[in-house]
Amino acid sequence: MVLVAVALASVASLVTLAATRADGGLGERLGSLVGSSDDGEQAQREEVMDAATQFVLRLNSYGPDDLDDSGQMPGYRASVSEVITPKFRTEFEQSVNLAEQTVAQADLERTCDVFASGVSSMDEDSAEVLVAGEFTNTYTQADDGEPFQDRPAQF
């Protein structure tokens, strides 16, 4: 019992010492877990993580219901266009035809789940965000016409 009390007192002393250090090292990091001194920066991080999550969800969620009579997915295109940069727009517009063809030919439906996201780095005009999740493809099998669901692919 005494040993447990000594261990707890040692841990409490270590946390107090680390939290009160003035060099901004471990103390600053521990303090940021309890409360951020810069709520504006945290709000920006959350906004960036939300944008990245929306990008991943919109880019990886489509299916036969999105096709119009011409075999295109205008709603999908518009939804993704709302969350992409001009630099990525060109690449997206060059590859979206492949997704539309696959949906039309194989009755492909892709669903996406995001598990978590986090900001790796951020400055005034850019950010790097890590997003973890999985997508699942369901399509009609050519041999028997039955739907088949692939194993979820994690990213």
VMD Tcl script that builds the backbone (N, CA, C; Angstrom):
set m [mol new atoms 465]
animate dup $m
set s [atomselect $m all]
$s set {name element resname resid chain x y z} {
  {N N MET 1 A 0.819 -1.181 0.000}
  {CA C MET 1 A 0.000 0.000 0.000}
  {C C MET 1 A 0.875 1.262 0.000}
  {N N VAL 2 A 1.921 1.230 0.848}
  {CA C VAL 2 A 2.836 2.361 0.918}
  {C C VAL 2 A 3.548 2.538 -0.421}
  {N N LEU 3 A 3.913 1.424 -1.036}
  {CA C LEU 3 A 4.597 1.477 -2.331}
  {C C LEU 3 A 3.714 2.135 -3.391}
  {N N VAL 4 A 2.423 1.835 -3.399}
  {CA C VAL 4 A 1.483 2.443 -4.350}
  {C C VAL 4 A 1.404 3.941 -4.105}
  {N N ALA 5 A 1.330 4.363 -2.844}
  {CA C ALA 5 A 1.254 5.786 -2.510}
  {C C ALA 5 A 2.523 6.518 -2.962}
  {N N VAL 6 A 3.673 5.912 -2.747}
  {CA C VAL 6 A 4.939 6.512 -3.172}
  {C C VAL 6 A 4.983 6.619 -4.696}
  {N N ALA 7 A 4.532 5.577 -5.389}
  {CA C ALA 7 A 4.525 5.603 -6.850}
  {C C ALA 7 A 3.603 6.701 -7.368}
  {N N LEU 8 A 2.416 6.821 -6.783}
  {CA C LEU 8 A 1.484 7.875 -7.195}
  {C C LEU 8 A 2.052 9.260 -6.915}
  {N N ALA 9 A 2.691 9.434 -5.783}
  {CA C ALA 9 A 3.298 10.724 -5.456}
  {C C ALA 9 A 4.426 11.055 -6.428}
  {N N SER 10 A 5.189 10.043 -6.813}
  {CA C SER 10 A 6.280 10.261 -7.776}
  {C C SER 10 A 5.731 10.679 -9.133}
  {N N VAL 11 A 4.688 10.010 -9.584}
  {CA C VAL 11 A 4.074 10.362 -10.874}
  {C C VAL 11 A 3.505 11.769 -10.806}
  {N N ALA 12 A 2.809 12.102 -9.724}
  {CA C ALA 12 A 2.243 13.444 -9.580}
  {C C ALA 12 A 3.342 14.501 -9.590}
  {N N SER 13 A 4.444 14.220 -8.916}
  {CA C SER 13 A 5.570 15.164 -8.901}
  {C C SER 13 A 6.163 15.340 -10.293}
  {N N LEU 14 A 6.311 14.242 -11.009}
  {CA C LEU 14 A 6.866 14.296 -12.357}
  {C C LEU 14 A 5.958 15.106 -13.286}
  {N N VAL 15 A 4.647 14.877 -13.207}
  {CA C VAL 15 A 3.707 15.620 -14.054}
  {C C VAL 15 A 3.734 17.097 -13.694}
  {N N THR 16 A 3.758 17.421 -12.416}
  {CA C THR 16 A 3.814 18.818 -11.984}
  {C C THR 16 A 5.094 19.486 -12.458}
  {N N LEU 17 A 6.207 18.803 -12.326}
  {CA C LEU 17 A 7.488 19.341 -12.763}
  {C C LEU 17 A 7.481 19.573 -14.275}
  {N N ALA 18 A 6.987 18.596 -15.019}
  {CA C ALA 18 A 6.951 18.733 -16.475}
  {C C ALA 18 A 6.018 19.843 -16.910}
  {N N ALA 19 A 4.888 19.979 -16.226}
  {CA C ALA 19 A 3.907 20.988 -16.620}
  {C C ALA 19 A 4.366 22.400 -16.285}
  {N N THR 20 A 5.246 22.542 -15.334}
  {CA C THR 20 A 5.687 23.878 -14.931}
  {C C THR 20 A 7.005 24.299 -15.562}
  {N N ARG 21 A 7.614 23.443 -16.361}
  {CA C ARG 21 A 8.863 23.824 -17.026}
  {C C ARG 21 A 8.603 24.959 -17.988}
  {N N ALA 22 A 9.506 25.875 -18.083}
  {CA C ALA 22 A 9.304 27.073 -18.902}
  {C C ALA 22 A 9.846 26.949 -20.313}
  {N N ASP 23 A 10.447 25.829 -20.667}
  {CA C ASP 23 A 11.087 25.746 -21.978}
  {C C ASP 23 A 10.139 25.338 -23.102}
  {N N GLY 24 A 8.860 25.115 -22.798}
  {CA C GLY 24 A 7.906 24.792 -23.850}
  {C C GLY 24 A 7.992 23.373 -24.338}
  {N N GLY 25 A 8.701 22.513 -23.670}
  {CA C GLY 25 A 8.831 21.126 -24.103}
  {C C GLY 25 A 7.638 20.293 -23.685}
  {N N LEU 26 A 7.905 19.318 -22.837}
  {CA C LEU 26 A 6.874 18.394 -22.391}
  {C C LEU 26 A 5.747 19.121 -21.674}
  {N N GLY 27 A 6.090 20.142 -20.896}
  {CA C GLY 27 A 5.068 20.898 -20.168}
  {C C GLY 27 A 4.042 21.514 -21.100}
  {N N GLU 28 A 4.511 22.088 -22.185}
  {CA C GLU 28 A 3.602 22.698 -23.158}
  {C C GLU 28 A 2.716 21.645 -23.817}
  {N N ARG 29 A 3.319 20.498 -24.129}
  {CA C ARG 29 A 2.543 19.424 -24.747}
  {C C ARG 29 A 1.493 18.881 -23.791}
  {N N LEU 30 A 1.858 18.699 -22.519}
  {CA C LEU 30 A 0.878 18.227 -21.537}
  {C C LEU 30 A -0.213 19.266 -21.344}
  {N N GLY 31 A 0.161 20.522 -21.318}
  {CA C GLY 31 A -0.824 21.587 -21.181}
  {C C GLY 31 A -1.785 21.632 -22.345}
  {N N SER 32 A -1.316 21.308 -23.523}
  {CA C SER 32 A -2.191 21.334 -24.696}
  {C C SER 32 A -3.218 20.216 -24.649}
  {N N LEU 33 A -2.917 19.154 -23.908}
  {CA C LEU 33 A -3.907 18.090 -23.748}
  {C C LEU 33 A -5.058 18.544 -22.860}
  {N N VAL 34 A -4.756 19.367 -21.874}
  {CA C VAL 34 A -5.771 19.829 -20.936}
  {C C VAL 34 A -6.557 20.981 -21.531}
  {N N GLY 35 A -5.900 21.926 -22.129}
  {CA C GLY 35 A -6.573 23.080 -22.707}
  {C C GLY 35 A -5.610 23.853 -23.570}
  {N N SER 36 A -6.070 24.279 -24.712}
  {CA C SER 36 A -5.194 24.986 -25.637}
  {C C SER 36 A -5.182 26.470 -25.315}
  {N N SER 37 A -4.005 27.045 -25.348}
  {CA C SER 37 A -3.906 28.479 -25.149}
  {C C SER 37 A -4.301 29.219 -26.415}
  {N N ASP 38 A -4.357 28.538 -27.530}
  {CA C ASP 38 A -4.716 29.164 -28.794}
  {C C ASP 38 A -5.901 28.418 -29.397}
  {N N ASP 39 A -7.098 28.780 -28.941}
  {CA C ASP 39 A -8.309 28.121 -29.450}
  {C C ASP 39 A -8.519 28.390 -30.933}
  {N N GLY 40 A -8.021 29.518 -31.421}
  {CA C GLY 40 A -8.145 29.832 -32.843}
  {C C GLY 40 A -7.401 28.831 -33.710}
  {N N GLU 41 A -6.202 28.446 -33.282}
  {CA C GLU 41 A -5.425 27.453 -34.032}
  {C C GLU 41 A -6.135 26.104 -34.017}
  {N N GLN 42 A -6.692 25.720 -32.879}
  {CA C GLN 42 A -7.411 24.450 -32.796}
  {C C GLN 42 A -8.643 24.478 -33.695}
  {N N ALA 43 A -9.337 25.589 -33.741}
  {CA C ALA 43 A -10.504 25.712 -34.621}
  {C C ALA 43 A -10.092 25.570 -36.084}
  {N N GLN 44 A -8.941 26.152 -36.439}
  {CA C GLN 44 A -8.439 26.008 -37.804}
  {C C GLN 44 A -8.095 24.557 -38.109}
  {N N ARG 45 A -7.465 23.878 -37.160}
  {CA C ARG 45 A -7.120 22.467 -37.347}
  {C C ARG 45 A -8.390 21.639 -37.563}
  {N N GLU 46 A -9.400 21.893 -36.766}
  {CA C GLU 46 A -10.652 21.147 -36.913}
  {C C GLU 46 A -11.311 21.427 -38.257}
  {N N GLU 47 A -11.241 22.662 -38.715}
  {CA C GLU 47 A -11.793 23.025 -40.022}
  {C C GLU 47 A -11.042 22.303 -41.148}
  {N N VAL 48 A -9.734 22.256 -41.034}
  {CA C VAL 48 A -8.913 21.571 -42.033}
  {C C VAL 48 A -9.192 20.064 -42.018}
  {N N MET 49 A -9.308 19.474 -40.836}
  {CA C MET 49 A -9.610 18.033 -40.750}
  {C C MET 49 A -10.989 17.733 -41.332}
  {N N ASP 50 A -11.956 18.618 -41.087}
  {CA C ASP 50 A -13.295 18.422 -41.644}
  {C C ASP 50 A -13.261 18.497 -43.170}
  {N N ALA 51 A -12.508 19.457 -43.699}
  {CA C ALA 51 A -12.393 19.586 -45.159}
  {C C ALA 51 A -11.753 18.336 -45.775}
  {N N ALA 52 A -10.710 17.827 -45.143}
  {CA C ALA 52 A -10.039 16.626 -45.650}
  {C C ALA 52 A -10.961 15.412 -45.567}
  {N N THR 53 A -11.710 15.309 -44.484}
  {CA C THR 53 A -12.657 14.206 -44.334}
  {C C THR 53 A -13.732 14.272 -45.410}
  {N N GLN 54 A -14.265 15.456 -45.654}
  {CA C GLN 54 A -15.284 15.619 -46.697}
  {C C GLN 54 A -14.715 15.264 -48.072}
  {N N PHE 55 A -13.489 15.674 -48.322}
  {CA C PHE 55 A -12.846 15.340 -49.593}
  {C C PHE 55 A -12.795 13.827 -49.789}
  {N N VAL 56 A -12.309 13.107 -48.795}
  {CA C VAL 56 A -12.161 11.657 -48.897}
  {C C VAL 56 A -13.525 10.989 -49.035}
  {N N LEU 57 A -14.490 11.409 -48.235}
  {CA C LEU 57 A -15.832 10.811 -48.310}
  {C C LEU 57 A -16.477 11.046 -49.675}
  {N N ARG 58 A -16.405 12.268 -50.159}
  {CA C ARG 58 A -17.048 12.586 -51.443}
  {C C ARG 58 A -16.342 11.908 -52.612}
  {N N LEU 59 A -15.026 11.874 -52.577}
  {CA C LEU 59 A -14.276 11.268 -53.672}
  {C C LEU 59 A -14.526 9.768 -53.762}
  {N N ASN 60 A -14.769 9.124 -52.636}
  {CA C ASN 60 A -14.880 7.670 -52.594}
  {C C ASN 60 A -16.291 7.163 -52.318}
  {N N SER 61 A -17.313 7.942 -52.633}
  {CA C SER 61 A -18.698 7.517 -52.438}
  {C C SER 61 A -19.491 7.809 -53.713}
  {N N TYR 62 A -19.792 6.752 -54.455}
  {CA C TYR 62 A -20.567 6.917 -55.680}
  {C C TYR 62 A -21.152 5.574 -56.087}
  {N N GLY 63 A -22.086 5.628 -57.026}
  {CA C GLY 63 A -22.694 4.387 -57.473}
  {C C GLY 63 A -23.724 4.603 -58.572}
  {N N PRO 64 A -24.458 3.553 -58.910}
  {CA C PRO 64 A -25.422 3.606 -60.004}
  {C C PRO 64 A -26.474 4.701 -59.853}
  {N N ASP 65 A -26.860 5.025 -58.644}
  {CA C ASP 65 A -27.858 6.077 -58.442}
  {C C ASP 65 A -27.342 7.446 -58.879}
  {N N ASP 66 A -26.036 7.594 -59.019}
  {CA C ASP 66 A -25.449 8.869 -59.430}
  {C C ASP 66 A -25.427 9.055 -60.947}
  {N N LEU 67 A -25.658 7.984 -61.708}
  {CA C LEU 67 A -25.603 8.060 -63.174}
  {C C LEU 67 A -26.823 8.761 -63.745}
  {N N ASP 68 A -26.588 9.601 -64.749}
  {CA C ASP 68 A -27.706 10.183 -65.494}
  {C C ASP 68 A -27.890 9.405 -66.798}
  {N N ASP 69 A -28.778 9.848 -67.650}
  {CA C ASP 69 A -29.076 9.136 -68.895}
  {C C ASP 69 A -27.893 9.077 -69.863}
  {N N SER 70 A -26.951 10.013 -69.722}
  {CA C SER 70 A -25.793 10.021 -70.614}
  {C C SER 70 A -24.619 9.212 -70.059}
  {N N GLY 71 A -24.803 8.582 -68.900}
  {CA C GLY 71 A -23.738 7.766 -68.325}
  {C C GLY 71 A -22.728 8.549 -67.511}
  {N N GLN 72 A -23.069 9.783 -67.166}
  {CA C GLN 72 A -22.192 10.584 -66.328}
  {C C GLN 72 A -22.789 10.720 -64.930}
  {N N MET 73 A -21.956 11.169 -64.009}
  {CA C MET 73 A -22.398 11.356 -62.624}
  {C C MET 73 A -22.276 12.843 -62.259}
  {N N PRO 74 A -23.212 13.665 -62.734}
  {CA C PRO 74 A -23.085 15.116 -62.510}
  {C C PRO 74 A -23.150 15.518 -61.037}
  {N N GLY 75 A -23.962 14.847 -60.247}
  {CA C GLY 75 A -24.030 15.166 -58.816}
  {C C GLY 75 A -22.732 14.840 -58.111}
  {N N TYR 76 A -22.141 13.703 -58.474}
  {CA C TYR 76 A -20.852 13.298 -57.913}
  {C C TYR 76 A -19.779 14.310 -58.301}
  {N N ARG 77 A -19.755 14.670 -59.574}
  {CA C ARG 77 A -18.770 15.655 -60.044}
  {C C ARG 77 A -18.895 16.968 -59.266}
  {N N ALA 78 A -20.126 17.442 -59.101}
  {CA C ALA 78 A -20.361 18.717 -58.406}
  {C C ALA 78 A -19.970 18.614 -56.937}
  {N N SER 79 A -20.324 17.509 -56.310}
  {CA C SER 79 A -20.016 17.315 -54.893}
  {C C SER 79 A -18.510 17.303 -54.645}
  {N N VAL 80 A -17.776 16.579 -55.486}
  {CA C VAL 80 A -16.318 16.525 -55.338}
  {C C VAL 80 A -15.703 17.878 -55.689}
  {N N SER 81 A -16.225 18.544 -56.714}
  {CA C SER 81 A -15.671 19.839 -57.134}
  {C C SER 81 A -15.737 20.887 -56.029}
  {N N GLU 82 A -16.701 20.749 -55.127}
  {CA C GLU 82 A -16.828 21.707 -54.023}
  {C C GLU 82 A -15.668 21.618 -53.031}
  {N N VAL 83 A -14.972 20.490 -53.012}
  {CA C VAL 83 A -13.950 20.283 -51.974}
  {C C VAL 83 A -12.548 20.027 -52.526}
  {N N ILE 84 A -12.317 20.316 -53.799}
  {CA C ILE 84 A -10.979 20.093 -54.360}
  {C C ILE 84 A -10.320 21.414 -54.736}
  {N N THR 85 A -9.020 21.355 -54.836}
  {CA C THR 85 A -8.244 22.531 -55.220}
  {C C THR 85 A -8.200 22.636 -56.744}
  {N N PRO 86 A -7.938 23.805 -57.267}
  {CA C PRO 86 A -7.795 23.940 -58.719}
  {C C PRO 86 A -6.698 23.033 -59.280}
  {N N LYS 87 A -5.644 22.835 -58.521}
  {CA C LYS 87 A -4.541 21.979 -58.970}
  {C C LYS 87 A -5.015 20.532 -59.147}
  {N N PHE 88 A -5.852 20.045 -58.248}
  {CA C PHE 88 A -6.344 18.673 -58.324}
  {C C PHE 88 A -7.493 18.529 -59.330}
  {N N ARG 89 A -8.190 19.617 -59.630}
  {CA C ARG 89 A -9.353 19.573 -60.526}
  {C C ARG 89 A -9.018 18.940 -61.879}
  {N N THR 90 A -7.891 19.294 -62.453}
  {CA C THR 90 A -7.494 18.745 -63.750}
  {C C THR 90 A -7.345 17.236 -63.686}
  {N N GLU 91 A -6.661 16.745 -62.668}
  {CA C GLU 91 A -6.479 15.301 -62.499}
  {C C GLU 91 A -7.826 14.605 -62.278}
  {N N PHE 92 A -8.672 15.216 -61.476}
  {CA C PHE 92 A -9.995 14.642 -61.212}
  {C C PHE 92 A -10.813 14.558 -62.500}
  {N N GLU 93 A -10.828 15.625 -63.268}
  {CA C GLU 93 A -11.619 15.643 -64.496}
  {C C GLU 93 A -11.097 14.635 -65.523}
  {N N GLN 94 A -9.809 14.337 -65.490}
  {CA C GLN 94 A -9.252 13.347 -66.408}
  {C C GLN 94 A -9.585 11.918 -65.978}
  {N N SER 95 A -9.800 11.690 -64.684}
  {CA C SER 95 A -10.021 10.324 -64.207}
  {C C SER 95 A -11.475 9.992 -63.882}
  {N N VAL 96 A -12.328 10.977 -63.770}
  {CA C VAL 96 A -13.719 10.705 -63.378}
  {C C VAL 96 A -14.448 9.875 -64.434}
  {N N ASN 97 A -14.031 9.988 -65.688}
  {CA C ASN 97 A -14.662 9.188 -66.747}
  {C C ASN 97 A -14.493 7.692 -66.492}
  {N N LEU 98 A -13.345 7.297 -65.988}
  {CA C LEU 98 A -13.102 5.891 -65.674}
  {C C LEU 98 A -14.068 5.402 -64.592}
  {N N ALA 99 A -14.264 6.209 -63.566}
  {CA C ALA 99 A -15.212 5.842 -62.505}
  {C C ALA 99 A -16.622 5.727 -63.077}
  {N N GLU 100 A -17.006 6.660 -63.926}
  {CA C GLU 100 A -18.352 6.620 -64.528}
  {C C GLU 100 A -18.532 5.383 -65.405}
  {N N GLN 101 A -17.524 5.035 -66.172}
  {CA C GLN 101 A -17.605 3.836 -67.014}
  {C C GLN 101 A -17.722 2.573 -66.167}
  {N N THR 102 A -16.958 2.502 -65.098}
  {CA C THR 102 A -16.998 1.329 -64.225}
  {C C THR 102 A -18.361 1.209 -63.550}
  {N N VAL 103 A -18.910 2.324 -63.119}
  {CA C VAL 103 A -20.247 2.303 -62.509}
  {C C VAL 103 A -21.272 1.831 -63.529}
  {N N ALA 104 A -21.197 2.354 -64.741}
  {CA C ALA 104 A -22.170 2.000 -65.769}
  {C C ALA 104 A -22.033 0.539 -66.212}
  {N N GLN 105 A -20.814 0.050 -66.378}
  {CA C GLN 105 A -20.598 -1.294 -66.904}
  {C C GLN 105 A -20.736 -2.393 -65.854}
  {N N ALA 106 A -20.256 -2.153 -64.654}
  {CA C ALA 106 A -20.246 -3.203 -63.630}
  {C C ALA 106 A -21.239 -2.932 -62.504}
  {N N ASP 107 A -22.037 -1.878 -62.651}
  {CA C ASP 107 A -22.995 -1.531 -61.611}
  {C C ASP 107 A -22.269 -1.312 -60.280}
  {N N LEU 108 A -21.084 -0.721 -60.357}
  {CA C LEU 108 A -20.225 -0.521 -59.187}
  {C C LEU 108 A -20.810 0.516 -58.247}
  {N N GLU 109 A -20.766 0.190 -56.970}
  {CA C GLU 109 A -21.079 1.166 -55.928}
  {C C GLU 109 A -19.924 1.165 -54.940}
  {N N ARG 110 A -19.423 2.346 -54.644}
  {CA C ARG 110 A -18.325 2.480 -53.674}
  {C C ARG 110 A -18.844 3.274 -52.479}
  {N N THR 111 A -18.635 2.703 -51.299}
  {CA C THR 111 A -18.969 3.395 -50.063}
  {C C THR 111 A -17.694 3.626 -49.278}
  {N N CYS 112 A -17.707 4.641 -48.451}
  {CA C CYS 112 A -16.495 5.039 -47.737}
  {C C CYS 112 A -16.820 5.363 -46.286}
  {N N ASP 113 A -15.936 4.958 -45.403}
  {CA C ASP 113 A -16.003 5.311 -43.989}
  {C C ASP 113 A -14.677 5.924 -43.582}
  {N N VAL 114 A -14.731 7.029 -42.872}
  {CA C VAL 114 A -13.524 7.655 -42.328}
  {C C VAL 114 A -13.491 7.363 -40.840}
  {N N PHE 115 A -12.356 6.839 -40.378}
  {CA C PHE 115 A -12.189 6.507 -38.970}
  {C C PHE 115 A -11.643 7.689 -38.175}
  {N N ALA 116 A -10.665 8.378 -38.735}
  {CA C ALA 116 A -10.024 9.476 -38.016}
  {C C ALA 116 A -9.243 10.346 -38.986}
  {N N SER 117 A -8.959 11.560 -38.553}
  {CA C SER 117 A -8.092 12.445 -39.320}
  {C C SER 117 A -7.280 13.279 -38.339}
  {N N GLY 118 A -6.145 13.753 -38.818}
  {CA C GLY 118 A -5.281 14.582 -37.982}
  {C C GLY 118 A -4.393 15.449 -38.840}
  {N N VAL 119 A -4.107 16.634 -38.361}
  {CA C VAL 119 A -3.271 17.583 -39.090}
  {C C VAL 119 A -1.812 17.236 -38.837}
  {N N SER 120 A -1.084 16.982 -39.919}
  {CA C SER 120 A 0.340 16.702 -39.824}
  {C C SER 120 A 1.130 18.000 -39.771}
  {N N SER 121 A 0.755 18.934 -40.639}
  {CA C SER 121 A 1.387 20.255 -40.633}
  {C C SER 121 A 0.401 21.257 -41.218}
  {N N MET 122 A 0.588 22.511 -40.839}
  {CA C MET 122 A -0.328 23.546 -41.307}
  {C C MET 122 A 0.389 24.886 -41.256}
  {N N ASP 123 A 0.206 25.678 -42.322}
  {CA C ASP 123 A 0.688 27.047 -42.291}
  {C C ASP 123 A -0.427 27.933 -42.838}
  {N N GLU 124 A -0.102 29.155 -43.210}
  {CA C GLU 124 A -1.144 30.107 -43.607}
  {C C GLU 124 A -1.929 29.706 -44.852}
  {N N ASP 125 A -1.282 29.012 -45.805}
  {CA C ASP 125 A -1.983 28.721 -47.052}
  {C C ASP 125 A -1.977 27.248 -47.456}
  {N N SER 126 A -1.566 26.361 -46.574}
  {CA C SER 126 A -1.585 24.941 -46.913}
  {C C SER 126 A -1.614 24.102 -45.642}
  {N N ALA 127 A -1.990 22.851 -45.832}
  {CA C ALA 127 A -2.011 21.918 -44.701}
  {C C ALA 127 A -1.820 20.511 -45.228}
  {N N GLU 128 A -1.238 19.667 -44.401}
  {CA C GLU 128 A -1.145 18.239 -44.678}
  {C C GLU 128 A -1.967 17.543 -43.619}
  {N N VAL 129 A -2.937 16.742 -44.082}
  {CA C VAL 129 A -3.833 16.060 -43.167}
  {C C VAL 129 A -3.766 14.568 -43.455}
  {N N LEU 130 A -3.668 13.784 -42.407}
  {CA C LEU 130 A -3.691 12.333 -42.524}
  {C C LEU 130 A -5.119 11.878 -42.259}
  {N N VAL 131 A -5.656 11.065 -43.163}
  {CA C VAL 131 A -7.017 10.559 -43.025}
  {C C VAL 131 A -6.954 9.046 -43.085}
  {N N ALA 132 A -7.591 8.387 -42.129}
  {CA C ALA 132 A -7.625 6.922 -42.085}
  {C C ALA 132 A -9.058 6.452 -42.234}
  {N N GLY 133 A -9.231 5.406 -43.008}
  {CA C GLY 133 A -10.572 4.855 -43.201}
  {C C GLY 133 A -10.534 3.659 -44.121}
  {N N GLU 134 A -11.688 3.388 -44.725}
  {CA C GLU 134 A -11.767 2.278 -45.681}
  {C C GLU 134 A -12.873 2.555 -46.677}
  {N N PHE 135 A -12.721 1.955 -47.861}
  {CA C PHE 135 A -13.804 1.988 -48.825}
  {C C PHE 135 A -14.106 0.566 -49.261}
  {N N THR 136 A -15.346 0.368 -49.676}
  {CA C THR 136 A -15.810 -0.945 -50.084}
  {C C THR 136 A -16.484 -0.835 -51.436}
  {N N ASN 137 A -16.120 -1.722 -52.352}
  {CA C ASN 137 A -16.735 -1.775 -53.672}
  {C C ASN 137 A -17.725 -2.929 -53.726}
  {N N THR 138 A -18.898 -2.643 -54.263}
  {CA C THR 138 A -19.891 -3.666 -54.535}
  {C C THR 138 A -20.218 -3.559 -56.013}
  {N N TYR 139 A -20.240 -4.695 -56.704}
  {CA C TYR 139 A -20.521 -4.668 -58.134}
  {C C TYR 139 A -21.236 -5.951 -58.546}
  {N N THR 140 A -21.785 -5.932 -59.747}
  {CA C THR 140 A -22.485 -7.093 -60.278}
  {C C THR 140 A -21.478 -8.000 -60.964}
  {N N GLN 141 A -21.502 -9.290 -60.615}
  {CA C GLN 141 A -20.593 -10.257 -61.228}
  {C C GLN 141 A -21.051 -10.569 -62.653}
  {N N ALA 142 A -20.105 -10.639 -63.547}
  {CA C ALA 142 A -20.414 -10.875 -64.953}
  {C C ALA 142 A -20.964 -12.279 -65.192}
  {N N ASP 143 A -20.490 -13.276 -64.447}
  {CA C ASP 143 A -20.887 -14.656 -64.728}
  {C C ASP 143 A -22.318 -14.991 -64.309}
  {N N ASP 144 A -22.781 -14.454 -63.178}
  {CA C ASP 144 A -24.124 -14.814 -62.740}
  {C C ASP 144 A -25.031 -13.620 -62.447}
  {N N GLY 145 A -24.515 -12.403 -62.584}
  {CA C GLY 145 A -25.328 -11.216 -62.379}
  {C C GLY 145 A -25.630 -10.912 -60.923}
  {N N GLU 146 A -25.028 -11.647 -60.013}
  {CA C GLU 146 A -25.263 -11.436 -58.588}
  {C C GLU 146 A -24.324 -10.347 -58.057}
  {N N PRO 147 A -24.797 -9.586 -57.080}
  {CA C PRO 147 A -23.912 -8.573 -56.485}
  {C C PRO 147 A -22.793 -9.233 -55.673}
  {N N PHE 148 A -21.627 -8.621 -55.733}
  {CA C PHE 148 A -20.465 -9.110 -54.996}
  {C C PHE 148 A -19.826 -7.927 -54.289}
  {N N GLN 149 A -19.505 -8.114 -53.014}
  {CA C GLN 149 A -18.868 -7.049 -52.249}
  {C C GLN 149 A -17.422 -7.430 -51.952}
  {N N ASP 150 A -16.505 -6.571 -52.410}
  {CA C ASP 150 A -15.092 -6.772 -52.102}
  {C C ASP 150 A -14.859 -6.578 -50.613}
  {N N ARG 151 A -13.726 -7.088 -50.161}
  {CA C ARG 151 A -13.296 -6.813 -48.792}
  {C C ARG 151 A -12.977 -5.334 -48.687}
  {N N PRO 152 A -13.282 -4.703 -47.578}
  {CA C PRO 152 A -12.947 -3.275 -47.430}
  {C C PRO 152 A -11.453 -3.029 -47.621}
  {N N ALA 153 A -11.134 -1.983 -48.348}
  {CA C ALA 153 A -9.743 -1.583 -48.569}
  {C C ALA 153 A -9.441 -0.423 -47.629}
  {N N GLN 154 A -8.488 -0.612 -46.759}
  {CA C GLN 154 A -8.145 0.428 -45.797}
  {C C GLN 154 A -7.131 1.394 -46.396}
  {N N PHE 155 A -7.267 2.651 -45.980}
  {CA C PHE 155 A -6.311 3.672 -46.383}
  {C C PHE 155 A -5.963 4.528 -45.199}
}
mol reanalyze $m
mol bondsrecalc $m
mol representation Tube
mol addrep $m
